[in-house]
Amino acid sequence: IGHISRLRLCSSSGGGGCREPQPVVVRFAPSPTGRMHVGGARTALVNFAFAKRHSNGRFLLRLEDTDAKRCKPEAASDILESLDWLGLRPDNADSVPVQSNRLDKYRDAAARLVDSGLAYPCFCSEHRLELLRRHQRAAGQTPGYDGKCRLLTADERQQLMAAGERSPVIRFNMRAAAARLLPSSLSSSSSTSPSTIRVRDLLLGDLSFPLTGMEADPVLLKSDGWPVYHLASVFDDRCSGVTHVIRGREWLPSAPKHVLLRAALDSVLPSNTDAPPPPSSLLFAHLPLLLDWRDGAKLSKRKGGGGGSSGKDGPAVATEIRELRALGYLPEAVIDWLVSATWTGRRIGESSAEQELTQQSPAKTLSEFCSAIELTEQCLASRDARLDPAALRSAGLRSLTPELASTAAIQAVRDRLALADGIEGSPSDAELHRCLATLRGRLATLFDVDSHSYLFRAPDDSAVWQGLAQLLSESAAAHCTADSLALSAMDLLSSMTSSSLPTGSVKKPSPLHFKAARLLMTGQSEGPSVREIFHHLGSDEVHKRLIKFKQSLPLTSSSATADS
C-alpha cells in the first residue's frame, strides 16, 4: 500500500497496456481559529514533503472556517504567511478555497443524500436531546442519538416541515449507508449487514472500527444551513481528488465515519472529471502528536507556549510559528526541529546500519526530508514526541553554520547587522560565512548576532573600561588596576602580531589577561577565544583597534606605552 502510488497500474481489459498512476494529491486543511501552530506546521510539512516526493504530486491548502463563531480573518492571514515563511508554499496558493464560500455546494450534497435515503432531517429539540443524554448516562450508556427522526414516515416529515416550528438538522444514516455502500474490502460480516468499518492507515496498518461504537447518525448540516466539519471536509477532499489524508492522530476516531461518508457522496454526486480514487483506495496516515516537553500534555493553539517563557517545570516551548519567528529563529531551524521530531532519519530502502554510515549531518533539511519521506513506521516516528526547547536551540545552531546557512539565512544575518551602529558598508557573503565559522556554536537566532557585531566594528571604549572594571571586581588580582590590566592586554595582543607566543612585559599571561585582551578587541567578556578572534580580525585590524583604544588611556599610562 505504501508504494502503490508509485506503481504503474496496468489495465486488464481490452488491449491491455499500462497507464501512469493517479498523481498524489494531499491537503493541509486548518481551521483559522488561531495563529499557525507548530502541530499544524508539522502536519503541513509532512503533506508538503510527501507531495514533493512524488512526480506531479500536489500539496493543496484549504481553510475550513465552518465554525464561524471561532474563526478570525487575521488567523487565516497568519496561516498563509507562516506557510510561506517556512517554505511550504501550496500549489493552489493563488486560489485557496474557503469553505464559507462553498455553502451551496454542501447544502446540495446534503439534499442529495436525503433524497437517496442516506441522510434524513431531524426535528428533535436541544431540550429533548439533552434529556436523552442524561437518561443514557444514568443508565451507564454512551450518549448518542436514538434515531427517532430516522423512523419518521415521509408524511410525518412533511407535516413537521409544513408546521415550521423548527428548522431541522440533517443527519447521516450510518447503518443504511454501511449496509448499502460498503464493499467487502472495507467491512466485515455479510455485505448486507456489516458490523465493522476497516480503515487503511499507512502508519498504523489496517484498522477495524465496530459500527456499534461509532457516533450514531452524526449531524451533517446544522439547522442554520452551515455544514459540520465532517461533511465539508470529506466533500472537499473528493472534489480536490485527494488521494492521501495525512493529519494528526486526534482525528483517527473520525476516519471510519469519513470512509463511509465518502462512499455515500460517491454514490449520489456526479463523477469528478479529475477521477478521484474510489473509497476503497483512499489512504490515511494519522501522525502522532506533538507534546509539551515538561508535562507530556498535547500542544494546542488554546494552550499556547508562552513565547518561550519559563514555568515551574522549566522553559515553555513557543508553539506559534509567529512566536518562533519573533524569537529570531530561522525557518530552516524550525523545519529541522519539526523534522527531527517526525522523521526517524531512515531513507528509502536503507537499513538502520546503512543509515548510521550515510548520515553525514545531524541537520534535517526540507529538501532531504522531501527526498526521503515514506508514509511508513520505518520512516516516520510512530510515537508521540515531546518538543524540547533545547532541541530547538540545537536546530538553530545548525541553521547558522557556514555549511548549512542558506542564501536567505545569510541575507537575514546581513539585515540584522545593518541595525547595529558603527558598521560601515554591507558585509559580503564571504565575510559573513567567515563570521559564521568563527561563531560556530554561538548563534542560534538572529538576535544572537547582535552581541557579536564586534567582528565588523571596533567596540566602544566605554564598554571596554566597564568590562575591565567588572573583571577586576570578580578576580582576586591584588594591586591591579584597570589601567595596568589594559596595558598588559595591549602588550599581549601586540606580541601576537609577530609571534604565536606572547612576549614583552607579560611573561606568563593569566586567564585574566586573555579575558582583558578579548575585551579590548570585542568589548565582550564572553565569546570565542582570543586567538580565534585575533585570527578572524587579522593583525592589521587588531592594531587599529589598539591604537583607537590607546586614545582613551590616562595620559601617564599612554606615555608609558608610547613605544609599544
N, C-alpha and C positions, 0 to 999 in steps of 0.2 A: 504493500500500500504506500509506503513511504517513497517509493521510487516510481510509482505509476505515472506521475505527471511528466516523467522524462522518457517514457517508453513511446515507441511508435505503435499506435493502435491499428491493427490490421482488420479489415472488413472480411467477414466470412461469406458474404453474399456476392452474387453477380460475378464479375470478372476478378474478384479479389482485390489485391493491391493494398497499399498502406496509406494512411493519412497522418499528418502531424497531429500530436495530441493537442487538446484544447489548451491555450495559454493559461498559466497560473494567474489567477486574479484573487487578490486579498484586499482587505479593507481595514482601516482604523476608524472606528465609529464612536468617538467620545460624546458625552453629553456636556454641553457648555454651561455647567453649573458652577464652575470654579476654574482657577488657573491650571495650566498644564502641570500635571503631577508626575513624579518620577515613575510611578507604576504605569500610568498611561504612556509615558515616553518609552518605557521598556517594551510595552505591547506594540507600539508603533515601530520601534526598532526591529523587532523580530519580523513583523509583517513586511517592512521595507526590505530587509535583508533577504527574506525568502523570495520575494518578487524579483529582486535583482539577481538572485542566484540562478534564475531560470530565463531562458531565451524568451523574449517578448512578454515576460511577466509584468503584471501591472499592480501598483500599490495605490489604492484609492482612499480618499478621505471622505467621510460623511459626518455631518453634525446632527446628532439625534436630540432634538430640542422639544420632544413631545411633553416633557414635564415643564410646561410653560411657566409655572409659578417660580421655579427654582433657576431657570436659565437666565443668563446675563449676556448682553451683547459684548461686553468687554472680555468675557471669558472666551467667546468664540474668536475674537481677535488675538487673544493671548495664545490659544492653541495653534493658530496659523503661524504666528511669529516664532513660537517655540520650535515647531517642526522645521521651519526654515533655518533657524539658528543652529539646530542640531545637524542640519544637512539631510533631513529626511523629507525632502520635497515630494508631495504626492503627484502622481501622473495626471490627476484632474485638478491641480491647484487653481487653474483659471476658472473652473466651473464646479465648485464644491456644492453638492446637493445638501439642502437644508430641509429637514422633514416637515417643518411647519409650512413649507411652500408646496407640499405634496398631499395635503389633507384629502382632496377629492379622490386621489388615487387609492388611498387606504379605505375610504368610505365605499368606493366602488368595489374593491376586493371583498370587504365585509358583506356587502349586499349580495355578491355572487356566492359567497359561502352560505348565506342564509337561504338563497334560492335553491341551492343544491342539497340542503339538509345537513350541511356540515357545521352550521352555526345557527343560533336562534336568538331572538330578542328576549331579554329578561326584564320583568317589570317589578321585581322584588325591591321593596324599600330598604334603605340602610338600616332602619329600625328592625325590620324582620331579620335581616342578615346578622345584626348584632345579637339578637335573641338566639338565633340559630347557633352562632359561635359559642355563646355562653352555655347553652344546653350541651353542645358537643364536648366542651372542655369539662363540664361537670360529670359527664358520662365517661371521661377518660378517652375520648376520641380526638383524632386530629381535626381541627376546624377546617371546614370546606363547604362548598356549595352542595346542596342536596338535590339539585336538578329539578326543582319544582316546575320552573317555566319550560323546561325541556319537554315535559309531558303535556303541555297545553295543546289543544287542537287548533287547527287553522282558524276556526270560527272564534274560539276564545281569544286568540291573539288579535284578531281583527276587532273584536269588541273592546279590548283593552286599548288598542291603538286609537279607536274612534273616541273613547272616553277622554283620552288626552290628559289623564291625571298625572302621568309621569312619563318622561322620555326614557325609553328602555336603553339598557346597555346591550351589546352584542357579545354573546358567549360562544366559545368554541365547543362543539360537540365532540369531545375527546374519543369516546368509545365508538361512536358512529364512524369517525374518521379512521380510527385504528382498524376496525373490522372491515371497512371498505377499501382502504387505500394502502395499508402497509404490505409490501412484498415480503415473501418468506425470509429474505435475507436480512430484514430489519425487525423481525418479530419471531416469537416462539409460539408453541402450541399450534392450533389449526389456524388457517388463514381467515376463517370466519369468526374466530374468537381469540385473537392474540391476547396474551397475558403480559408480555413484556415488549419493550422497545429497545432495540440494540443501537448503540451509537459507536461509530468508528472514530476513535481518538488516536492520533499518531503517537502521542506521548504516553498515554495510559492504556492503550490496547482497546480491544472490543469490550464495551461495557453494556450491561443489561439493566434496564430500569423497569420495575414492575408497574403496570398501569395503576394498580390499586394504591401505590404510594405516591402518585403524582397529584398535582393540584386538579381538583375536579372542575372541568369546564371553565377554564380561566376566561376573564374578560378580554376581548379583543378591541372593542370600540366603546369608549365611555359615553355616557348619556349626553355630553356636550358635543359629541361628534369627533372628538380627538382620539387617535389610536393609542393603545398602550404600547409599551416598548416591544413586546413580542411580535405583534402584527407588523408594525412599521419596519422593524429590523429584518425580519425574515422576508418580507415583501421586497425591500430594497436590495437585499442580498441576491434575490432571484433576478430582479431587473438588471443588476450590475453584472450578472454572470459569475458571482463569487464562487470559487472552487474550494477554497480552504478558509475555514473560520478559525482564526487564531486570536485567542482572547484569554483573559485571566481565569483562573480556576474557580473563582467565585460564581462564574456563570455555568459551571458544569451541570447543576440541577436543572437548568433550563434547556439543556441540549436535547433531551428526548421530546420535549414539547415543540422545539423548533424543527426537529426532524419530521414530526407528524404534521405540523402546520405547513411546512414546505411542501409535503406531499399533497395536502389539501389545496394549497394555492396552485400547484401544478395542474391539478385536476379541473380547476374552474377558470383559470386565466389563459389567454392566448399564448401560444408558444413565443418565446423570446427569439428575436432574429439573431441574437448572439449565441443561441443554442446553449444555455447554461446546462450544467450536468444534471442528470436526474437525481432524485433524492437518495437513491441507493449508493451514489458515489460521492455525496457531499461529505467532505472530511473535516474533522475538527482537530484542534490542538489547544488544549487548555493549559496555560502556563502556570507554574507555581507562583505563589505570592511573594511579594517583597515585604519584609518585616522591619520594624524598628529594632535596631541592634541592641537597645537597652532592655526591653521587656518582651520582645518577640511578638508584639501586637502588630496587626495589619496596618500598614501605612495607608492613609486616606487623605483626600482633599480636606475633609472636615477636621481631621486631627491636626494636620499641619506639622511642620518640622521646627518652627520657631526660628527659622533663619540661621540655624547652627548654634543657637543659644544653649547654655548649659542647664541641666536639671539636676535633680538629686542623684540620678543614676549615671550622669555623665553628659557630654555634649549631645544635643539633638542633631539629627540629620535634617538638613534642609530638604524639603520634599517637593518644592515647586521649582520648575526649571527657571522661572524668573528669579527666584532666590539664589540659585546656584550661579546664575549669570551675574547677579548683583554682588556676589561674594568674590567675583573675579575669576571664576573657573572658566577655562576654555571649553568649547563644545567637544573637542577631542577628548578632554579629561572626563566629561560626563558620559560620553559614549563608552570609553574604556571602562569606567566604573560599572555601568549597566551591563555591558557585555561580560565583564568578569563575574557578575552575579548570575549570568544566564547561560554562558557557554562553558562546556567542560574543557574546551581547548582542543578537542579531538577533531581531526579533519576527515573528510570522506574516505573510506577505505583504509584508514590508518589505525593501527593497534595502539594500545596505551604505551608500549615500549617505543614504537616509532615516534609517537608524539613527543616523548621526552628528548629524542635525538634531534627532531626537526624544529622544535620550538626555540627560535633564536632570541626572541624578545618577550619580556613579560607583558608588554603593552598589547592591548586588544584594540585594533583599529577597525573602523567601519568597513573598509574595503576587504580586510582579512575576514571579518565576520560574514560579509556577503558571499565570499567565495567558498566558505567552509560550512555554512549552515545546512543542516538537515533536521527535519522535524522528527527526531528520534531521541530516545532517552540516552543514547550513547553520545549524542552531540549536545543536547540541551540539558541543563540541570533539572532533575525531576523533583527535587525537594525545595520547599520554601527557603528563601535566602534572606539573611539579615544584612541590611545595608549599613556598613560600618563607616563612620566618618574618616577613620584612619585609612581605609581603602580608597576613599575619595581623594584624600590628600596625596596618597601614593600615585594615583592616576594623574593628579595634577602635576606632580613632579616629573612623571614620564612625558607628559604633554609638552613640557618646556625644556626639552633636551635638544641639542643641535641635530641629533639623528632623526628625531621624530617630529619636531616642530614643523607644522605646515606653513605654507606661504601666508595663509590668513593669520596664523599664530605669530609669525614674525612681524607682520604688519600691526597686529594688536599690541605687541611689545613696543614697537616704534611709536605708535599713537600714545601709549602710556608714558613713554619717556618725554614726549613732546609737552606734557603737562608740567614737567619739572623745570625749575628755574636754573638758568646758567648753562644750559646745553646749547651750543651753537650748531646750527645746521641739523640735518637729519641723518642719523647713523645708517650706513649701508647694510645690506643683507649680510655681507661677510663680517662686518663689525658686530652685528647682533648675534650671529652664530658663535663668534668668539666669546661674546658676553654670556651666552647660554652655557658654553663649555666651562667657563670659569665658575659660573654659579650653579653648576650641576648639583642637584640635590637640595637646592635652597629656594627654588622658585616653584611654587605650586599654583599660585594665582597671579593675575596681573598686578594685584596690589602689592605683591611681594617685590615687584620690580622697583617700587618707589624707594625702598631703603638701599638700593644698590645703584642709584643713578651716579654715584661717585666714579663709576667706570667711564663716564663720559664728561665729567666736570670735576674741578677741584672742590674740596669741601670748604665750608665757611670756617674761617679762623675761630670764630666764637664757639662753634661746635667742637672744634679740636680742643680748645682750652677747657671747656666744660667737661669733655671726656677725660682729659688728663687729671683734672681735679677729682673726678669720680674714681678714677683708677687709684689714685693715691689714698683716697678715703677708704677704699676696700682692701688696700695692701698693708703689709707690715713693714714697708720700707722706712727705715729711720733716717732722719736728717735729709730727706729727699724732697725737693720742691718741684712744682710743675715746670719751672724754667729748666732745672737741671735734667729732669726726665725728658723734656723736649729736646734738649741738646744731645742727650745720649741717643735718643731715637733718630735724630738727624745724622749723627755720626754713623749709626748702624746702617741707615739707608744709603748714605754717601759711600760707605765702604762696599756696598753690594753693586754699585755701578761699575766697579773694576775688578771685583773678586767675588767668588762664591761664598767666601767666609768673611764675617765682619772683622774689621781691623780698626785701629785708632784707639780712642780713649776707652771704648767698651771692649775690654779683653774677653770677658765671658758674658755675653748678653743673657739676661734672665728672661723668663716669660713676660715679666713686666715691661721690659724694653721692647719686646716684639709686639706686645699689645699697644704700646705707645707708638711704635712705628706704623702699625695699622691705622691708628687714629690720624697720624699726620697725612697718610695717603688718602684716607676714605672719610674721616670724620665719624667712623663707626667703631664701636668697641668689639663687635662680633662680626664674623664673616669668613671668607676664605682666608687661607694662611697668608702671611706676609709675602712669602716667596711667590705664591700664586698671583697675588695682586700685583706684585712687582713685575712678574713675567708678563702679565696682561697689559699693564700700562706702558712698560718699557722704560729704560733708564732715562731717556730724554724727558718724558712726561713727569717721571718722579722728580727729576732735577728741577723742572719748572715749578712743581708744587712746593718743593722745599724752599726755593727762592721766594715764592709768594708768602709762605708761612713765616719765613725769616723776618719779613717786614713787621710782623706782629710781636716779635720778641722784644723784651725790655732792652733798652739801649746798651746796658752793660753786658748783657748776655749776647746781644748781636755782635758787639765788638769782639767778644771772646771767640766768636766763631767766624770771624772775618775771613780767615784762611781756610775754612772748612770746604 
